[in-house]
Amino acid sequence: MRIHIVGAGALGCAIGGTLAEAGSDVTLITRNELHVHAINQQGLVMRDGETERVVPAKAAIDCRGLSVADLVIVLVKSLHTREAMGAARNIIGAQTAVMSLQNGLGHEETLIEMFGAARVLAGKTYVGGVLLGAGRIIASTRGKRTIIGELDGSISGRVTAIAAEFERASLATTVSDNIVGTMWDKLLINVATGALSGITGLAYGDLYSVPEIEQCAVAAVDEAMTVARAVGVTLSIPLARDAWMMAADGLPPEFRTSMLQSLDKGALTEIDFINGAVVRAGTRHQVPTPVNQSLVAAVKGIEYRMTRT
């Protein structure tokens, strides 16, 4: 299976490197020129616990000159989806499946608008990744589930084939007939830790050492679960604190959320597609979301300060 990963940062490289190691034809696409050069020259260095391995991999800074893919995995930051996929049209053919594994909600609507509903799949992954430097990442894949599915809930041949490709690489993958519920499940995980990690600047080891942070996280998730029920979504996570605990399951103390990684780099975050998505859905369904509104405001304040300085 020919797979192109658009937005191959830490997470994209964790997934793509694992697939490439198992024999899939993978191209990692990222604007990080130093990262691309290092991967193409020396391979992708993947750290898992205390061990490191080097995976031969292909990388490119854009889609020019690349062939049409069987599967395009979208992992760019949410606010860059339209721009990045507009520049990726040459790799999308009549039979190409376009699958978002991005954080948050709302990307599928953009992809459907651009490429048609027949091409678009959805998914969520609990795989983790941290960029250590050019060509080097932490990859947290063991025991981390990826769930994919058709937006209409059908179990198609193409989604089954993609799951098999992932499974062949020991990426635990299941096909869901309730992918919208799965997307909300993952949103709860992101709501639990993303904004709070970004605001405090704490990696997981310290984040989980402050009881007041846990209380705030559980309150934010509880709001999101109330909104999901109002929308009519069927969740698989029963309690708000379960999402808080699941967020850190199997990840090292030094793990930094993608929101914190963005702020560390002085980049805008995906807050509008995570806690912001909860606030918007809550407004539509008349469900109060004061905790998530406060987290959005705090992150927006940090972003504003960055742009001013």
C-alpha positions in Angstrom: 0.0 0.0 0.0 1.4 3.4 -1.0 0.9 5.8 1.9 1.6 9.5 2.0 1.5 11.2 5.4 0.8 14.9 5.1 2.0 16.7 8.2 4.6 14.2 9.3 5.6 15.8 12.6 6.3 13.7 15.7 3.0 11.7 15.5 3.1 11.3 11.7 6.6 10.0 12.0 5.7 7.6 14.8 3.0 6.1 12.7 4.8 6.4 9.3 8.1 5.1 10.6 6.4 2.0 12.2 4.5 1.3 8.9 7.7 1.8 6.9 9.6 -0.6 9.1 7.0 -3.2 8.4 7.4 -2.8 4.7 4.7 -0.3 3.7 5.6 2.2 1.0 5.5 5.4 3.1 6.5 9.0 2.3 6.7 11.4 5.2 5.7 15.0 4.1 6.7 17.9 6.3 7.9 21.5 5.8 10.7 20.9 8.3 13.6 20.9 5.9 16.2 19.8 8.5 13.9 16.9 9.5 13.4 15.8 5.9 17.2 16.0 5.2 18.1 14.0 8.3 15.5 11.3 7.5 16.6 10.9 3.9 20.3 10.9 4.8 20.4 8.7 7.9 16.9 7.3 8.4 14.4 8.0 11.1 15.7 7.4 14.6 12.8 6.2 16.8 13.2 5.9 20.5 11.0 3.5 22.4 11.7 3.5 26.1 15.4 3.2 26.6 16.1 1.8 23.2 16.6 3.5 19.8 16.3 2.0 16.3 17.0 3.5 12.9 14.2 3.0 10.3 15.0 3.6 6.6 12.3 6.1 5.5 11.5 8.5 2.7 10.7 12.2 3.4 9.7 15.2 1.3 9.0 18.9 2.1 6.0 19.0 -0.2 4.0 16.8 -2.6 5.6 18.0 -5.9 6.8 15.0 -7.9 5.1 12.4 -5.7 2.9 9.7 -7.2 -0.7 9.2 -6.5 -1.3 7.4 -3.1 -3.6 4.6 -2.1 -4.0 6.3 1.3 -3.3 9.9 2.4 -3.1 10.3 6.1 -3.8 13.9 7.2 -1.9 15.0 10.3 -1.2 18.7 9.8 -2.3 21.1 12.5 -6.0 21.6 12.2 -5.8 25.3 11.2 -3.6 24.3 8.2 -5.8 21.6 6.8 -7.2 23.5 3.8 -3.9 25.0 2.8 -1.9 21.8 3.1 -4.4 19.6 1.3 -4.9 22.1 -1.4 -1.2 21.6 -2.2 -1.6 17.9 -2.1 -4.1 17.5 -4.9 -1.6 15.8 -7.2 -1.3 12.8 -4.9 -5.0 12.2 -4.7 -6.5 10.0 -7.4 -9.9 8.5 -8.1 -9.3 5.6 -5.7 -7.3 7.4 -3.0 -8.6 7.3 0.5 -8.1 10.5 2.5 -8.1 9.8 6.2 -7.8 12.4 9.0 -6.1 11.3 12.2 -6.0 14.9 13.5 -6.8 16.1 16.9 -10.2 17.7 17.6 -13.3 18.0 15.5 -14.2 19.6 12.1 -11.5 18.4 9.7 -13.7 15.9 7.9 -16.1 18.6 6.8 -13.2 20.5 5.1 -11.9 17.3 3.4 -15.3 16.4 2.1 -15.7 19.9 0.7 -12.4 19.6 -1.0 -12.4 16.0 -2.3 -15.9 14.6 -2.0 -17.5 12.4 0.7 -16.6 9.2 -1.2 -12.9 9.7 -0.6 -12.9 10.7 3.1 -12.4 8.4 6.1 -12.1 9.3 9.7 -10.0 8.0 12.5 -8.4 8.7 15.9 -5.2 7.4 17.3 -3.8 7.1 20.8 -0.2 6.7 19.4 2.1 9.3 20.8 5.1 11.1 19.4 7.7 13.7 20.5 10.1 15.4 18.2 13.6 15.2 19.8 15.5 16.8 16.9 16.0 16.5 13.2 15.3 12.9 12.2 14.8 11.8 15.8 11.5 11.1 17.7 10.0 9.4 20.7 7.4 6.9 19.4 4.9 5.6 21.8 3.0 2.9 19.9 2.9 -0.2 22.1 -0.6 -0.9 23.3 -1.8 2.4 21.7 -5.0 1.9 19.7 -6.0 3.5 16.4 -9.6 3.4 15.4 -10.8 4.1 11.9 -14.0 4.0 10.0 -16.4 5.2 7.3 -18.3 8.3 8.3 -21.6 6.6 7.4 -20.8 3.7 9.8 -20.4 1.1 7.1 -17.6 -1.5 7.2 -16.1 -1.1 3.8 -13.4 -3.1 2.0 -11.0 -0.2 1.9 -11.2 0.6 5.6 -10.7 -3.1 6.4 -7.6 -3.2 4.2 -6.1 -0.1 5.9 -6.7 -1.6 9.3 -4.9 -4.8 8.1 -1.9 -2.7 6.9 -1.7 -1.1 10.3 -2.0 -4.4 12.1 0.8 -5.9 9.9 3.0 -3.2 11.4 1.9 -4.0 15.0 -0.2 -0.8 15.2 -3.2 -2.0 17.1 -6.1 -1.0 14.8 -9.8 -1.6 14.8 -12.6 -0.6 12.5 -15.5 1.2 14.1 -19.2 1.5 13.0 -19.4 4.5 15.3 -16.5 6.6 14.2 -18.2 9.8 15.3 -18.4 8.5 18.8 -14.8 7.5 18.6 -13.9 11.0 17.5 -15.6 12.4 20.6 -13.9 9.8 22.8 -10.5 11.1 21.6 -11.7 14.7 21.9 -12.2 14.0 25.6 -8.6 12.8 25.9 -7.3 16.0 24.3 -9.7 18.1 26.4 -8.2 16.5 29.6 -4.6 17.5 29.1 -3.9 19.6 26.0 -4.8 23.1 27.2 -3.7 22.5 30.8 -0.3 21.3 29.7 0.0 24.2 27.3 -1.0 26.8 29.9 1.2 25.4 32.7 4.2 24.4 30.5 4.2 21.0 32.2 5.1 17.6 30.7 3.0 14.7 31.9 5.2 13.7 34.9 4.6 17.1 36.5 1.1 17.7 35.1 -0.2 14.6 37.0 1.5 15.6 40.2 -0.8 18.6 40.9 -4.2 17.7 42.3 -5.8 21.0 41.3 -4.9 20.4 37.7 -6.6 17.0 37.8 -9.7 18.6 39.2 -9.8 21.2 36.5 -9.2 18.6 33.8 -12.0 16.3 35.1 -14.4 19.3 35.1 -13.5 20.2 31.5 -14.1 16.6 30.4 -17.3 16.4 32.3 -18.6 19.4 30.4 -17.5 17.9 27.1 -19.4 14.6 27.9 -22.5 16.6 28.7 -22.3 18.3 25.4 -21.7 15.0 23.6 -24.8 13.6 25.1 -26.8 16.7 24.0 -25.5 16.2 20.5 -26.6 12.6 20.5 -23.2 11.0 20.4 -22.6 7.5 21.9 -19.4 7.6 24.0 -17.4 4.6 25.2 -15.7 6.4 28.0 -18.0 6.2 31.1 -16.5 8.7 33.5 -14.7 12.0 33.1 -11.8 10.9 35.3 -11.3 7.9 33.0 -10.4 10.2 30.2 -7.8 12.0 32.4 -6.2 8.6 33.3 -6.3 7.3 29.7 -4.5 10.4 28.4 -1.3 9.4 30.3 -1.6 5.6 29.9 1.7 4.2 28.7 3.4 7.6 28.0 6.7 8.6 29.6 6.9 11.4 32.2 8.7 13.6 29.7 5.8 13.4 27.2 4.6 16.9 26.1 1.2 17.4 24.5 1.0 18.6 21.0 -0.5 21.9 22.3 2.5 22.4 24.6 4.9 21.5 21.7 3.2 24.2 19.5 3.5 26.9 22.2 7.1 25.9 22.9 7.8 26.6 19.2 5.9 29.9 19.2 3.2 28.4 17.0 -0.5 28.7 17.1 -2.3 25.8 18.7 -5.4 23.6 17.8 -7.4 25.0 20.7 -10.3 26.0 18.4 -10.7 22.4 17.3 -10.4 20.9 20.8 -11.8 22.8 23.8 -13.2 25.4 21.3 -15.2 22.6 19.6 -16.8 21.8 22.9 -17.7 25.4 23.5 -19.2 25.8 20.0 -21.2 22.6 20.3 -22.3 23.6 23.8 -23.6 26.9 22.5 -25.5 25.3 19.7 -27.2 22.9 22.2 -27.5 25.4 25.1 -25.1 23.5 27.4 -22.9 25.8 29.6 -19.2 25.2 29.2 -17.5 27.7 31.5 -14.4 25.5 32.2 -13.6 25.0 28.6 -14.3 28.6 27.8 -11.8 29.6 30.4 -9.2 27.2 29.0 -9.7 28.6 25.5 -9.3 32.1 26.8 -6.1 31.3 28.6 -4.5 29.6 25.6 -5.7 32.5 23.3 -4.1 34.9 25.7 -0.8 33.0 25.4 -1.0 33.0 21.6 -1.8 36.7 21.6 1.3 37.4 23.7 3.4 35.4 21.4 2.2 37.2 18.3 2.9 40.6 20.0 6.4 39.7 21.0 
